[in-house]
Amino acid sequence: MLQQLTPMFFVRDIRASVKYYTEVLGFECLNIMTRCEGGEAFWASLRRGKVDIMFRLKNSVMKEEAPQYTGSFYIYVDNVDEVWEELKTKANILYDIEDFEHQMREFAITDPDGYVFNFGEDIESVKARTGAAK
């Protein structure tokens, strides 16, 4: 039985990515693996709430022509307005918070490696949380 999906991002610099995700996006670093004591980091694991992610350096056995991820990662949140206030001045904003026709209130950011993250909340949940008329 499937239990969980944890994305693993290929990044240019593990430590720089960990710094961005912990200092800007509020993740906790669970583990960093290095090639030797004090050596180059090649893998890391992070968590914020129920969202786990991993980073790794691309290695020599991976084919350059392999397709790279071209979509985005959608993170459902309990209070999208709160997350927006937290990130709007710290993160690279792809688009501002907005209510969309697909009934989600969301915004998007990009990380230093170009990965796109959407943060969203169902509009009905926003209305219930804020007491807005339906």
C-alpha positions as CSV (number, residue, x, y, z in Angstrom):
1,M,0.0,0.0,0.0
2,L,1.2,3.5,-0.8
3,Q,1.9,5.6,2.2
4,Q,3.4,8.9,1.3
5,L,4.9,10.9,-1.6
6,T,8.0,12.9,-0.8
7,P,9.5,14.9,-3.7
8,M,13.3,14.8,-4.1
9,F,14.6,18.0,-5.7
10,F,17.9,18.1,-7.6
11,V,19.6,21.3,-6.5
12,R,22.9,23.1,-7.3
13,D,23.9,23.6,-3.6
14,I,22.4,21.5,-0.8
15,R,23.5,23.9,2.0
16,A,22.1,27.0,0.1
17,S,18.8,25.2,-0.5
18,V,18.6,24.2,3.1
19,K,19.3,27.8,4.2
20,Y,16.6,29.2,1.9
21,Y,13.9,26.6,2.9
22,T,14.6,27.0,6.7
23,E,15.1,30.8,6.8
24,V,12.6,31.9,4.2
25,L,10.0,29.2,4.0
26,G,10.1,28.0,7.6
27,F,11.1,24.4,7.1
28,E,13.0,22.4,9.7
29,C,16.1,20.5,8.5
30,L,15.9,16.9,9.7
31,N,19.1,15.6,8.2
32,I,22.1,16.5,6.0
33,M,24.4,13.9,4.6
34,T,28.0,14.7,3.6
35,R,30.6,12.8,1.7
36,C,32.9,12.9,4.7
37,E,33.2,14.7,8.0
38,G,32.7,18.4,7.1
39,G,32.7,17.6,3.4
40,E,30.3,18.6,0.6
41,A,26.6,17.9,1.4
42,F,24.9,15.7,-1.1
43,W,21.5,15.0,0.4
44,A,19.1,16.7,2.9
45,S,15.6,16.1,4.3
46,L,13.3,18.9,5.5
47,R,9.8,19.2,7.0
48,R,7.2,21.8,7.7
49,G,3.9,20.6,9.1
50,K,2.9,17.6,7.1
51,V,5.1,18.5,4.1
52,D,8.4,16.6,3.7
53,I,10.9,17.3,1.0
54,M,14.4,16.0,0.1
55,F,17.3,17.6,-1.8
56,R,20.1,15.8,-3.6
57,L,22.9,16.8,-5.9
58,K,22.7,15.4,-9.4
59,N,25.3,12.7,-9.8
60,S,27.5,11.5,-12.6
61,V,25.3,8.4,-13.5
62,M,22.2,10.5,-14.2
63,K,21.7,11.2,-17.9
64,E,21.7,14.9,-18.8
65,E,18.9,14.3,-21.4
66,A,16.6,12.9,-18.7
67,P,13.4,15.1,-18.5
68,Q,13.4,17.7,-15.7
69,Y,10.3,18.5,-13.7
70,T,8.3,21.1,-15.4
71,G,5.2,21.4,-13.3
72,S,4.6,22.9,-9.8
73,F,4.1,21.6,-6.3
74,Y,0.7,22.5,-4.8
75,I,0.7,22.9,-1.0
76,Y,-2.7,23.0,0.6
77,V,-2.7,25.2,3.7
78,D,-5.2,25.9,6.6
79,N,-4.9,29.7,6.2
80,V,-3.5,30.9,2.9
81,D,-3.7,34.5,3.9
82,E,-1.5,33.9,6.9
83,V,1.1,32.1,4.7
84,W,0.9,34.9,2.2
85,E,1.7,37.5,4.9
86,E,4.6,35.3,6.1
87,L,6.2,34.9,2.7
88,K,5.2,37.9,0.5
89,T,8.3,40.0,1.4
90,K,10.8,37.1,1.8
91,A,10.1,34.8,-1.2
92,N,10.4,35.3,-4.9
93,I,6.7,35.7,-5.8
94,L,5.6,34.3,-9.1
95,Y,2.0,35.6,-8.7
96,D,0.2,37.4,-5.9
97,I,-2.6,35.9,-3.8
98,E,-5.8,35.7,-5.7
99,D,-9.2,33.9,-5.9
100,F,-9.4,31.7,-8.9
101,E,-12.3,30.3,-11.0
102,H,-11.3,26.8,-9.8
103,Q,-12.5,27.8,-6.3
104,M,-9.0,28.1,-4.8
105,R,-7.4,31.2,-3.2
106,E,-3.7,30.8,-3.9
107,F,-0.4,32.4,-4.7
108,A,2.9,31.0,-6.1
109,I,6.6,31.4,-5.4
110,T,9.8,30.1,-7.0
111,D,12.8,28.8,-5.1
112,P,16.5,29.6,-6.0
113,D,16.6,26.5,-8.3
114,G,13.5,27.5,-10.2
115,Y,11.0,25.1,-8.6
116,V,7.5,26.5,-8.4
117,F,5.3,26.1,-5.3
118,N,1.6,27.1,-5.2
119,F,0.1,27.6,-1.8
120,G,-3.7,27.4,-1.8
121,E,-6.9,27.1,0.3
122,D,-10.4,26.2,-0.9
123,I,-12.5,29.4,-1.2
124,E,-15.3,27.9,0.8
125,S,-12.8,27.2,3.7
126,V,-11.6,30.9,3.4
127,K,-15.3,32.1,3.7
128,A,-16.0,29.8,6.7
129,R,-12.7,30.9,8.4
130,T,-13.3,34.6,7.8
131,G,-17.1,34.6,8.2
132,A,-17.5,36.1,4.7
133,A,-21.0,35.8,3.1
134,K,-21.4,32.8,0.7
